[in-house]
Amino acid sequence: MHSFTLVRTRRHCESRDVYQALGATGLFARTDPAVVSDFSTQLEPQRFPRGHRIDAQSDFDGHVYVIVSGKAELTFRCPDGREIGLTVLGPSQIFGVKTLFDPDSRGFSLTTLTDVVVAPIARDQLLVWMAKRPEIGEQLLRLFARWAREAANSLVDFALADARSRTASRLLMLSQRFGWRDGDAVRVVHDMALTDFAMLVGAAPRVVDATLRDFAECGSIRLERGSVVITDAQALDSAARGCGDRGRGEGAQ
């Protein structure tokens, strides 16, 4: 009896976590919470260990995934072999939507930075939900538009901004997505090695390391074990826009 109760409690917690993640995606913003709760019970969470790599072309298998917990870095391998980090995804964020409508997703992959729990939604299942609740399709189009803007901004950033600006913008992105208030500062536990963050910036690790140390010396951030504390977000925002003093990373790409 105790074992049965433990399993039932665990499944209840998983279903609640999936419901909360679904509700926060934006995909179900106009859908009755009771309906979303029912949808969440139809999904079977999957777990991936830290360092697990998921290839969009071969591993997504006609599913879209909602992150329930954990962090993962989305990357793209260029035709010349270079790999660039596009973004870091966390709870309630979605990946794999493109593969539902365009199976050719060569080059895209996801690498888990922590243990990650996801809720996979099969393409046919999503289509059934959209047929029953047309507002889901409308919200999906809104999310597509937002993702397209973010992707375009990221590409412009890689093309036009220098390493210092990109480092600042990536720090701000991580703070908005994963940071929390720590007194007058914002603490970000990033779960990333320098090489992971350098891939996200699109610059050599030595350049990114020098730029981070410049920001620390200027008082914009504090570098601590496993985390970055942002003490002057305004200065980082100026650096992200290409303003402010230049440091040792100036001109490095």
Secondary structure in CASP SS format (residue, H / E / C, confidence):
PFRMAT SS
TARGET T0000
AUTHOR 0000-0000-0000
METHOD secondary structure of the structure
MODEL  1
M C 1.00
H H 1.00
S H 1.00
F H 1.00
T H 1.00
L H 1.00
V H 1.00
R H 1.00
T H 1.00
R H 1.00
R H 1.00
H H 1.00
C H 1.00
E H 1.00
S H 1.00
R H 1.00
D H 1.00
V H 1.00
Y H 1.00
Q H 1.00
A H 1.00
L H 1.00
G H 1.00
A H 1.00
T C 1.00
G C 1.00
L C 1.00
F C 1.00
A C 1.00
R C 1.00
T C 1.00
D C 1.00
P H 1.00
A H 1.00
V H 1.00
V H 1.00
S H 1.00
D H 1.00
F H 1.00
S H 1.00
T H 1.00
Q C 1.00
L C 1.00
E C 1.00
P C 1.00
Q E 1.00
R E 1.00
F E 1.00
P C 1.00
R C 1.00
G C 1.00
H C 1.00
R E 1.00
I E 1.00
D E 1.00
A H 1.00
Q H 1.00
S H 1.00
D H 1.00
F C 1.00
D C 1.00
G C 1.00
H E 1.00
V E 1.00
Y E 1.00
V E 1.00
I E 1.00
V E 1.00
S E 1.00
G C 1.00
K C 1.00
A E 1.00
E E 1.00
L E 1.00
T E 1.00
F E 1.00
R E 1.00
C C 1.00
P C 1.00
D C 1.00
G C 1.00
R C 1.00
E E 1.00
I E 1.00
G E 1.00
L E 1.00
T E 1.00
V E 1.00
L E 1.00
G C 1.00
P C 1.00
S C 1.00
Q C 1.00
I E 1.00
F E 1.00
G C 1.00
V H 1.00
K H 1.00
T H 1.00
L H 1.00
F H 1.00
D C 1.00
P C 1.00
D C 1.00
S C 1.00
R C 1.00
G C 1.00
F E 1.00
S E 1.00
L E 1.00
T E 1.00
T E 1.00
L C 1.00
T C 1.00
D C 1.00
V E 1.00
V E 1.00
V E 1.00
A E 1.00
P E 1.00
I E 1.00
A E 1.00
R H 1.00
D H 1.00
Q H 1.00
L H 1.00
L H 1.00
V H 1.00
W H 1.00
M H 1.00
A H 1.00
K H 1.00
R C 1.00
P H 1.00
E H 1.00
I H 1.00
G H 1.00
E H 1.00
Q H 1.00
L H 1.00
L H 1.00
R H 1.00
L H 1.00
F H 1.00
A H 1.00
R H 1.00
W H 1.00
A H 1.00
R H 1.00
E H 1.00
A H 1.00
A H 1.00
N H 1.00
S H 1.00
L H 1.00
V H 1.00
D H 1.00
F H 1.00
A H 1.00
L H 1.00
A C 1.00
D C 1.00
A H 1.00
R H 1.00
S H 1.00
R H 1.00
T H 1.00
A H 1.00
S H 1.00
R H 1.00
L H 1.00
L H 1.00
M H 1.00
L H 1.00
S H 1.00
Q H 1.00
R H 1.00
F H 1.00
G C 1.00
W E 1.00
R E 1.00
D E 1.00
G C 1.00
D C 1.00
A E 1.00
V E 1.00
R E 1.00
V E 1.00
V E 1.00
H C 1.00
D C 1.00
M C 1.00
A C 1.00
L H 1.00
T H 1.00
D H 1.00
F H 1.00
A H 1.00
M H 1.00
L H 1.00
V H 1.00
G C 1.00
A C 1.00
A C 1.00
P H 1.00
R H 1.00
V H 1.00
V H 1.00
D H 1.00
A H 1.00
T H 1.00
L H 1.00
R H 1.00
D H 1.00
F H 1.00
A H 1.00
E H 1.00
C C 1.00
G C 1.00
S C 1.00
I E 1.00
R E 1.00
L E 1.00
E E 1.00
R C 1.00
G C 1.00
S E 1.00
V E 1.00
V E 1.00
I E 1.00
T C 1.00
D C 1.00
A H 1.00
Q H 1.00
A H 1.00
L H 1.00
D H 1.00
S H 1.00
A H 1.00
A H 1.00
R C 1.00
G C 1.00
C C 1.00
G C 1.00
D C 1.00
R C 1.00
G C 1.00
R C 1.00
G C 1.00
E C 1.00
G C 1.00
A C 1.00
Q C 1.00
END
